[in-house]
Amino acid sequence: MKFEKPLMRLDGEKMLIGIKDIAKLFAISIVTCCAAFVCALFLNYNIDIVGIKDKITNPQGIIMYNAQVASGKVVAGVSGGCLVVTTVVLLIFYVKNYIDSHGKELGILKALGYSEINIARRFWVFGISVLIGTVIGYAAAAVYMPTFYDIQNDMELLPEMQPEFHSFLTFSLIAFPTVFFMLLSVLYAFFKMKHPVLGLLRESQNIKIRKSKGKKNDEKDMPFLTDLKKNTIRSRKILVFFVGFSAFCFSSMTQMSMSMKELSSESFSFMMISIGLILAFMTLLMSLSSVVKSNTKTIAMMKVFGYSQKECSSSVLYGYRPVSYVGFAVGTVYQYMLLKIVVDVIFADFENMPEFHFNFKALGISLIAFLAAYEIIIYCYSRKISRQSVKSIMLE
Amino acid sequence: MIEAKEINKFYGKGESRFQVLKNITLTIRDGDFTVILGASGSGKSTLLNTLSSLEHPDSGNIFYDKTDITKLSESDLTKLRRDDIGFIFQQYYLLPNMNVDKNVKMGAALAKNKDYRTIIDAVGLSGKLRKYPGELSGGEQQRVSVARALAKNPKVLFLDEPTGALDEETGRQVLDYICTLQKKYGFTIVMVTHNVNIAEMADTVIKMNSGKISEIYSNEIRKTAYEIGW
């Protein structure tokens, strides 16, 4: 006799994650695409260059060889590493947000008898975004590779090389990250599903109450809007981290890529600037959209009560501004320290290596770009909120 | 006085378009307790939202004294809500990360009302000022929402099924608080409910059915929250 799955189970599965939810992960696809592109390009080149080491006889060639191997490792390591960390943060943030906003559905499934692992294993689909990103990034690298090799060959310091296919690189840059991020999604979802059923069902579970230490702060008679601004930030620390992190990415990636222009070739720095800007804007856009989304009900209630658009925006959205400035400052220090270490330690033995100084021009450009991007995005979201009807927000 | 003239409201587009409010005309006097009574889907909440400026009618006019609010800009409507209107919803919609005192302050700050704690006292929550919504029962949360709405000294209080999520005893208690405060402050009440017993507490009852007003009548004697059935 053929055993059929009960209808309830099928409905339950349908309730979980749809294509629409996966489409929202395009940011992860973009970041992993950049990571796969950079790593595939530089690691492939490094593997090929090691293969011709014996053919290099002249001292200038050996210096060039060592420089290429070292800079390839640094570029792949630094940018690949940054992008992997970003992907981990983004993915966990997405899974957490998904569970928070679908707590009721997940709670119902758990109440119906679905086990934690049974629900959590459906989250593997979040890893598809990584698969899409890495495949596109790897394919783009494969297409660009001959041009990239030609640029290197044109310097005529090393024997001519042609790109070779390395199957383990394909595995390492596509299959391994995909499986890793699928497992990470499932494990994190499993961890989050450990909440009791009632905790998941209750919407308020997602908002942690931050009680003031002692009565002093609670009784401080500060204006309501100031109070709200402080409370909004305190109640969702993950958003504080994410806004700070996006500013950190923006600051470090843009400044690092501009500073690397002086330390490496034009094509290297162009790639770094492109990737840095993509990553910076993606994380900034995502973090600010999350800020708005998670505060829509508060904004709706304020609008119902007669608070103006400006008051709503200033109390909810503008509170994150100082956090973003701190993130930007930390990013500036981080990129300086990282490049200083690279130059002082890794390239210490190389001749003609330019001395590395703090790049004030890069800081200025990056800061202006950041301020403009931040304020434009905030403005766009404020406009979006003002166009939404109160009823539509409350029905969400 | 609130006057609605030939209000029509549609939802949806194309084939799924349907009329929720059909030629609604009514008058609500100052200081009146008006109940809009009807079954689920009769259009009573849409009417409340339209009368209170949360939704725009597709046609018709709504006058607050002599001001046609359907002609007001979004900023003027914000000012109207700020100065004249209070809301109480079935789902309370309290700010979860702010305590009772601060939730009520949300309303009080708009009216620069520094005596808002007397209202918290009036709804019997003075001992729970530092409690957060998640630490309160449904009835207590609704009382916070009552205090928050009244702390801004509204001229009109709109209530959408305020006892819908409460048990009988708590529901009666909340209604009693609202009526007591109305006597004290003299504001107008417009309340939506599906509970025919609650209608006995009102001065005027507007019955709705399929988007139309089927009956308007006045109660000669207003019953208290403890005299009505449930």
HADDOCK unambig.tbl for C-alpha pairs under 7 A between the chains (distance, minus, plus):
assign (segid A and resid 204 and name CA) (segid B and resid 96 and name CA) 6.85 0.50 0.50
assign (segid A and resid 204 and name CA) (segid B and resid 134 and name CA) 6.78 0.50 0.50
assign (segid A and resid 207 and name CA) (segid B and resid 97 and name CA) 6.98 0.50 0.50
assign (segid A and resid 209 and name CA) (segid B and resid 97 and name CA) 5.51 0.50 0.50
assign (segid A and resid 224 and name CA) (segid B and resid 105 and name CA) 6.51 0.50 0.50
assign (segid A and resid 224 and name CA) (segid B and resid 106 and name CA) 6.24 0.50 0.50
assign (segid A and resid 224 and name CA) (segid B and resid 109 and name CA) 6.46 0.50 0.50
assign (segid A and resid 231 and name CA) (segid B and resid 97 and name CA) 6.54 0.50 0.50
assign (segid A and resid 235 and name CA) (segid B and resid 97 and name CA) 6.37 0.50 0.50
assign (segid A and resid 298 and name CA) (segid B and resid 95 and name CA) 6.60 0.50 0.50
assign (segid A and resid 304 and name CA) (segid B and resid 81 and name CA) 6.94 0.50 0.50
assign (segid A and resid 305 and name CA) (segid B and resid 81 and name CA) 5.98 0.50 0.50
assign (segid A and resid 305 and name CA) (segid B and resid 82 and name CA) 5.80 0.50 0.50
assign (segid A and resid 305 and name CA) (segid B and resid 86 and name CA) 6.92 0.50 0.50
assign (segid A and resid 306 and name CA) (segid B and resid 78 and name CA) 4.68 0.50 0.50
assign (segid A and resid 306 and name CA) (segid B and resid 79 and name CA) 6.11 0.50 0.50
assign (segid A and resid 306 and name CA) (segid B and resid 81 and name CA) 4.76 0.50 0.50
assign (segid A and resid 306 and name CA) (segid B and resid 82 and name CA) 3.92 0.50 0.50
assign (segid A and resid 307 and name CA) (segid B and resid 78 and name CA) 6.75 0.50 0.50
assign (segid A and resid 307 and name CA) (segid B and resid 82 and name CA) 6.73 0.50 0.50
assign (segid A and resid 308 and name CA) (segid B and resid 78 and name CA) 6.41 0.50 0.50
assign (segid A and resid 390 and name CA) (segid B and resid 54 and name CA) 6.58 0.50 0.50
